[in-house]
Amino acid sequence: MRCPICGKEVASDNQNAPKPFCSNRCQMIDMKRWLNEEYSIETLRLDVDEIEKAILDTELGERQIEE
């Protein structure tokens, strides 16, 4: 396995290595990148109006069933 920061080979038998990184330094570089928002995880953007409409439609449907 290779370190995602520097590309150095990470020995799988080294129990002290901060996996998947080769060193604490590379681990901290990765953490800094996350904290500085250099990395991101793509998410689905939801439209608030569509959500509210779906909730109202569901509530109206439930009321009709109760009546």
KOLFIKE-183261 format. One record per atom (N, C-alpha, C): residue in one letter; chain; atom name; x, y, z. Coordinates in Angstrom, 3 decimals. Atoms other than C-alpha are relative to their C-alpha. Example, Ala and Ser with C-alpha at 12.3 -4.5 7.8 and 13.67 -1.06 7.14 Angstrom:
+---------+--------+-------+----------+----------+----------+
| residuo | cadena | atomo |       xx |       yy |       zz |
+---------+--------+-------+----------+----------+----------+
|       A |      A |     N |    0.890 |   -1.190 |    0.000 |
|       A |      A |    CA |   12.300 |   -4.500 |    7.800 |
|       A |      A |     C |    0.900 |    1.200 |    0.000 |
|       S |      A |     N |   -0.820 |   -1.190 |   -0.060 |
|       S |      A |    CA |   13.670 |   -1.060 |    7.140 |
|       S |      A |     C |   -0.770 |    1.090 |    0.730 |
+---------+--------+-------+----------+----------+----------+
! end
This chain:
+---------+--------+-------+----------+----------+----------+
| residuo | cadena | atomo |       xx |       yy |       zz |
+---------+--------+-------+----------+----------+----------+
|       M |      A |     N |    0.853 |   -1.171 |    0.000 |
|       M |      A |    CA |    0.000 |    0.000 |    0.000 |
|       M |      A |     C |    0.901 |    1.237 |    0.000 |
|       R |      A |     N |   -0.768 |   -1.248 |    0.084 |
|       R |      A |    CA |    1.234 |    3.512 |   -0.791 |
|       R |      A |     C |   -0.690 |    1.101 |    0.816 |
|       C |      A |     N |    0.496 |   -1.147 |   -0.760 |
|       C |      A |    CA |    0.868 |    6.611 |    1.371 |
|       C |      A |     C |   -0.710 |    0.944 |   -0.973 |
|       P |      A |     N |    0.732 |   -0.874 |    0.916 |
|       P |      A |    CA |   -1.809 |    8.848 |   -0.206 |
|       P |      A |     C |    0.572 |    1.418 |   -0.093 |
|       I |      A |     N |   -0.565 |   -1.346 |    0.010 |
|       I |      A |    CA |    0.215 |   11.981 |    0.594 |
|       I |      A |     C |    1.320 |    0.057 |   -0.773 |
|       C |      A |     N |   -1.321 |   -0.080 |    0.623 |
|       C |      A |    CA |    3.808 |   11.248 |   -0.444 |
|       C |      A |     C |    0.286 |   -1.138 |   -0.974 |
|       G |      A |     N |   -0.184 |    1.113 |    0.921 |
|       G |      A |    CA |    3.458 |    7.958 |   -2.314 |
|       G |      A |     C |    0.991 |   -1.049 |    0.467 |
|       K |      A |     N |   -0.958 |    0.970 |   -0.522 |
|       K |      A |    CA |    6.008 |    6.147 |   -0.144 |
|       K |      A |     C |   -0.723 |   -1.299 |    0.348 |
|       E |      A |     N |    0.559 |    1.309 |   -0.327 |
|       E |      A |    CA |    5.410 |    2.421 |    0.330 |
|       E |      A |     C |   -0.196 |   -0.103 |    1.517 |
|       V |      A |     N |    0.309 |    0.176 |   -1.417 |
|       V |      A |    CA |    3.725 |    1.723 |    3.700 |
|       V |      A |     C |    0.076 |   -1.490 |    0.293 |
|       A |      A |     N |   -0.163 |    1.410 |   -0.344 |
|       A |      A |    CA |    4.849 |   -1.544 |    5.238 |
|       A |      A |     C |   -1.228 |   -0.486 |    0.765 |
|       S |      A |     N |    1.216 |    0.507 |   -0.633 |
|       S |      A |    CA |    1.790 |   -3.601 |    6.148 |
|       S |      A |     C |    0.289 |   -0.660 |    1.341 |
|       D |      A |     N |   -0.340 |    0.641 |   -1.275 |
|       D |      A |    CA |    3.684 |   -5.281 |    9.005 |
|       D |      A |     C |    0.371 |    1.005 |    1.084 |
|       N |      A |     N |   -0.337 |   -1.036 |   -0.968 |
|       N |      A |    CA |    4.475 |   -1.959 |   10.724 |
|       N |      A |     C |   -1.259 |    0.407 |    0.763 |
|       Q |      A |     N |    1.181 |   -0.268 |   -0.826 |
|       Q |      A |    CA |    1.910 |   -1.774 |   13.519 |
|       Q |      A |     C |   -0.028 |    1.436 |    0.521 |
|       N |      A |     N |   -0.078 |   -1.369 |   -0.527 |
|       N |      A |    CA |    3.112 |    1.711 |   14.578 |
|       N |      A |     C |   -0.334 |    1.062 |   -1.035 |
|       A |      A |     N |    0.283 |   -0.978 |    1.061 |
|       A |      A |    CA |    2.447 |    3.383 |   11.222 |
|       A |      A |     C |   -1.468 |    0.427 |    0.067 |
|       P |      A |     N |    1.387 |   -0.503 |   -0.026 |
|       P |      A |    CA |   -0.666 |    5.608 |   11.195 |
|       P |      A |     C |   -0.676 |   -0.257 |   -1.345 |
|       K |      A |     N |    0.564 |    0.420 |    1.293 |
|       K |      A |    CA |   -2.409 |    3.754 |    8.362 |
|       K |      A |     C |   -1.126 |    0.910 |   -0.444 |
|       P |      A |     N |   -0.750 |    0.483 |    1.150 |
|       P |      A |    CA |   -2.940 |    4.491 |    5.515 |
|       P |      A |     C |    1.245 |    0.831 |   -0.295 |
|       F |      A |     N |   -1.126 |   -0.904 |    0.218 |
|       F |      A |    CA |   -0.128 |    7.034 |    5.960 |
|       F |      A |     C |    1.305 |   -0.651 |    0.424 |
|       C |      A |     N |   -1.309 |    0.552 |   -0.340 |
|       C |      A |    CA |    3.594 |    6.335 |    6.186 |
|       C |      A |     C |    0.561 |    0.603 |    1.284 |
|       S |      A |     N |   -0.533 |   -0.686 |   -1.184 |
|       S |      A |    CA |    4.175 |    8.790 |    9.049 |
|       S |      A |     C |   -1.062 |    0.915 |    0.596 |
|       N |      A |     N |    0.894 |   -0.975 |   -0.638 |
|       N |      A |    CA |    2.518 |   11.130 |   11.501 |
|       N |      A |     C |   -0.017 |    1.303 |   -0.782 |
|       R |      A |     N |   -0.070 |   -1.223 |    0.800 |
|       R |      A |    CA |    3.702 |   13.998 |    9.296 |
|       R |      A |     C |   -1.015 |   -0.038 |   -1.141 |
|       C |      A |     N |    0.955 |    0.115 |    1.111 |
|       C |      A |    CA |    1.717 |   12.738 |    6.295 |
|       C |      A |     C |   -1.441 |   -0.011 |    0.516 |
|       Q |      A |     N |    1.338 |    0.013 |   -0.606 |
|       Q |      A |    CA |   -1.261 |   12.103 |    8.559 |
|       Q |      A |     C |   -0.454 |    1.427 |    0.331 |
|       M |      A |     N |    0.326 |   -1.381 |   -0.352 |
|       M |      A |    CA |   -1.139 |   15.736 |    9.779 |
|       M |      A |     C |   -0.220 |    0.855 |   -1.249 |
|       I |      A |     N |    0.208 |   -0.716 |    1.264 |
|       I |      A |    CA |   -0.811 |   17.052 |    6.209 |
|       I |      A |     C |   -1.404 |   -0.277 |   -0.512 |
|       D |      A |     N |    1.342 |    0.377 |    0.435 |
|       D |      A |    CA |   -3.971 |   15.135 |    5.325 |
|       D |      A |     C |   -1.063 |    0.684 |    0.857 |
|       M |      A |     N |    0.958 |   -0.655 |   -0.905 |
|       M |      A |    CA |   -5.795 |   16.498 |    8.409 |
|       M |      A |     C |   -0.104 |    1.485 |   -0.313 |
|       K |      A |     N |    0.003 |   -1.430 |    0.347 |
|       K |      A |    CA |   -4.760 |   20.059 |    7.499 |
|       K |      A |     C |   -0.810 |    0.254 |   -1.267 |
|       R |      A |     N |    0.751 |   -0.164 |    1.249 |
|       R |      A |    CA |   -6.166 |   19.593 |    4.008 |
|       R |      A |     C |   -1.500 |   -0.109 |    0.240 |
|       W |      A |     N |    1.433 |    0.114 |   -0.322 |
|       W |      A |    CA |   -9.516 |   18.436 |    5.425 |
|       W |      A |     C |   -0.484 |    1.259 |    0.722 |
|       L |      A |     N |    0.413 |   -1.171 |   -0.791 |
|       L |      A |    CA |   -9.633 |   21.323 |    7.919 |
|       L |      A |     C |   -0.031 |    1.280 |   -0.832 |
|       N |      A |     N |   -0.017 |   -1.168 |    0.892 |
|       N |      A |    CA |   -8.793 |   23.862 |    5.200 |
|       N |      A |     C |   -0.986 |   -0.157 |   -1.155 |
|       E |      A |     N |    1.020 |    0.289 |    1.010 |
|       E |      A |    CA |  -11.603 |   22.354 |    3.082 |
|       E |      A |     C |    0.587 |   -0.135 |   -1.402 |
|       E |      A |     N |   -0.600 |    0.293 |    1.293 |
|       E |      A |    CA |   -9.190 |   21.376 |    0.326 |
|       E |      A |     C |   -0.607 |   -1.271 |   -0.589 |
|       Y |      A |     N |    0.713 |    1.194 |    0.424 |
|       Y |      A |    CA |  -11.052 |   18.062 |    0.165 |
|       Y |      A |     C |   -1.490 |    0.263 |    0.182 |
|       S |      A |     N |    1.442 |   -0.108 |   -0.209 |
|       S |      A |    CA |  -14.794 |   17.745 |   -0.194 |
|       S |      A |     C |   -0.653 |   -1.312 |   -0.393 |
|       I |      A |     N |    0.802 |    1.169 |    0.317 |
|       I |      A |    CA |  -17.403 |   15.046 |   -0.348 |
|       I |      A |     C |   -1.245 |    0.499 |   -0.703 |
|       E |      A |     N |    1.144 |   -0.445 |    0.775 |
|       E |      A |    CA |  -20.016 |   15.496 |   -3.019 |
|       E |      A |     C |   -1.296 |   -0.460 |    0.674 |
|       T |      A |     N |    1.290 |    0.329 |   -0.598 |
|       T |      A |    CA |  -23.542 |   15.618 |   -1.642 |
|       T |      A |     C |   -1.126 |    0.403 |   -0.936 |
|       L |      A |     N |    1.183 |   -0.316 |    0.775 |
|       L |      A |    CA |  -26.981 |   15.765 |   -3.111 |
|       L |      A |     C |   -0.601 |    1.292 |    0.532 |
|       R |      A |     N |    0.626 |   -1.252 |   -0.424 |
|       R |      A |    CA |  -28.463 |   19.260 |   -3.029 |
|       R |      A |     C |   -1.502 |   -0.148 |   -0.099 |
|       L |      A |     N |    1.437 |    0.131 |   -0.053 |
|       L |      A |    CA |  -32.073 |   19.292 |   -1.983 |
|       L |      A |     C |   -0.659 |    1.377 |   -0.080 |
|       D |      A |     N |    0.759 |   -1.233 |    0.122 |
|       D |      A |    CA |  -34.584 |   21.960 |   -2.889 |
|       D |      A |     C |   -0.991 |    0.073 |    1.161 |
|       V |      A |     N |    0.836 |   -0.147 |   -1.184 |
|       V |      A |    CA |  -36.303 |   23.216 |    0.274 |
|       V |      A |     C |   -1.483 |    0.045 |   -0.379 |
|       D |      A |     N |    1.400 |   -0.081 |    0.425 |
|       D |      A |    CA |  -39.521 |   24.014 |   -1.611 |
|       D |      A |     C |   -0.560 |   -1.383 |   -0.337 |
|       E |      A |     N |    0.453 |    1.351 |    0.345 |
|       E |      A |    CA |  -39.726 |   20.459 |   -2.961 |
|       E |      A |     C |   -0.195 |   -0.852 |    1.243 |
|       I |      A |     N |    0.116 |    0.759 |   -1.249 |
|       I |      A |    CA |  -39.167 |   19.003 |    0.504 |
|       I |      A |     C |   -1.271 |    0.405 |    0.740 |
|       E |      A |     N |    1.207 |   -0.482 |   -0.693 |
|       E |      A |    CA |  -41.873 |   21.198 |    2.053 |
|       E |      A |     C |   -1.265 |   -0.488 |   -0.705 |
|       K |      A |     N |    1.165 |    0.471 |    0.756 |
|       K |      A |    CA |  -44.306 |   20.265 |   -0.729 |
|       K |      A |     C |   -0.229 |   -1.489 |    0.257 |
|       A |      A |     N |    0.132 |    1.439 |   -0.247 |
|       A |      A |    CA |  -43.605 |   16.552 |   -0.214 |
|       A |      A |     C |   -0.544 |   -0.261 |    1.399 |
|       I |      A |     N |    0.499 |    0.158 |   -1.374 |
|       I |      A |    CA |  -44.207 |   16.902 |    3.538 |
|       I |      A |     C |   -1.484 |    0.347 |    0.057 |
|       L |      A |     N |    1.402 |   -0.405 |    0.000 |
|       L |      A |    CA |  -47.478 |   18.769 |    2.987 |
|       L |      A |     C |   -0.876 |   -1.027 |   -0.717 |
|       D |      A |     N |    0.748 |    1.017 |    0.737 |
|       D |      A |    CA |  -48.623 |   16.207 |    0.391 |
|       D |      A |     C |   -0.192 |   -1.243 |    0.859 |
|       T |      A |     N |    0.079 |    1.176 |   -0.863 |
|       T |      A |    CA |  -47.869 |   13.403 |    2.841 |
|       T |      A |     C |   -0.998 |    0.239 |    1.137 |
|       E |      A |     N |    0.920 |   -0.318 |   -1.094 |
|       E |      A |    CA |  -49.724 |   15.140 |    5.685 |
|       E |      A |     C |   -1.439 |    0.040 |   -0.487 |
|       L |      A |     N |    1.347 |   -0.045 |    0.552 |
|       L |      A |    CA |  -52.756 |   15.804 |    3.467 |
|       L |      A |     C |   -0.506 |   -1.403 |   -0.298 |
|       G |      A |     N |    0.378 |    1.368 |    0.297 |
|       G |      A |    CA |  -52.773 |   12.182 |    2.340 |
|       G |      A |     C |   -0.357 |   -0.758 |    1.260 |
|       E |      A |     N |    0.280 |    0.675 |   -1.263 |
|       E |      A |    CA |  -52.670 |   10.967 |    5.944 |
|       E |      A |     C |   -1.324 |    0.480 |    0.585 |
|       R |      A |     N |    1.283 |   -0.525 |   -0.494 |
|       R |      A |    CA |  -55.582 |   13.246 |    6.892 |
|       R |      A |     C |   -1.179 |   -0.599 |   -0.745 |
|       Q |      A |     N |    1.071 |    0.579 |    0.792 |
|       Q |      A |    CA |  -57.694 |   11.912 |    4.035 |
|       Q |      A |     C |   -0.251 |   -1.442 |    0.387 |
|       I |      A |     N |    0.152 |    1.406 |   -0.405 |
|       I |      A |    CA |  -57.060 |    8.328 |    5.174 |
|       I |      A |     C |   -0.745 |   -0.047 |    1.338 |
|       E |      A |     N |    0.630 |   -0.012 |   -1.320 |
|       E |      A |    CA |  -58.123 |    9.214 |    8.765 |
|       E |      A |     C |   -1.485 |    0.351 |   -0.098 |
|       E |      A |     N |    1.392 |   -0.463 |    0.113 |
|       E |      A |    CA |  -61.391 |   10.844 |    7.587 |
|       E |      A |     C |   -0.824 |   -1.062 |   -0.582 |
+---------+--------+-------+----------+----------+----------+
! end
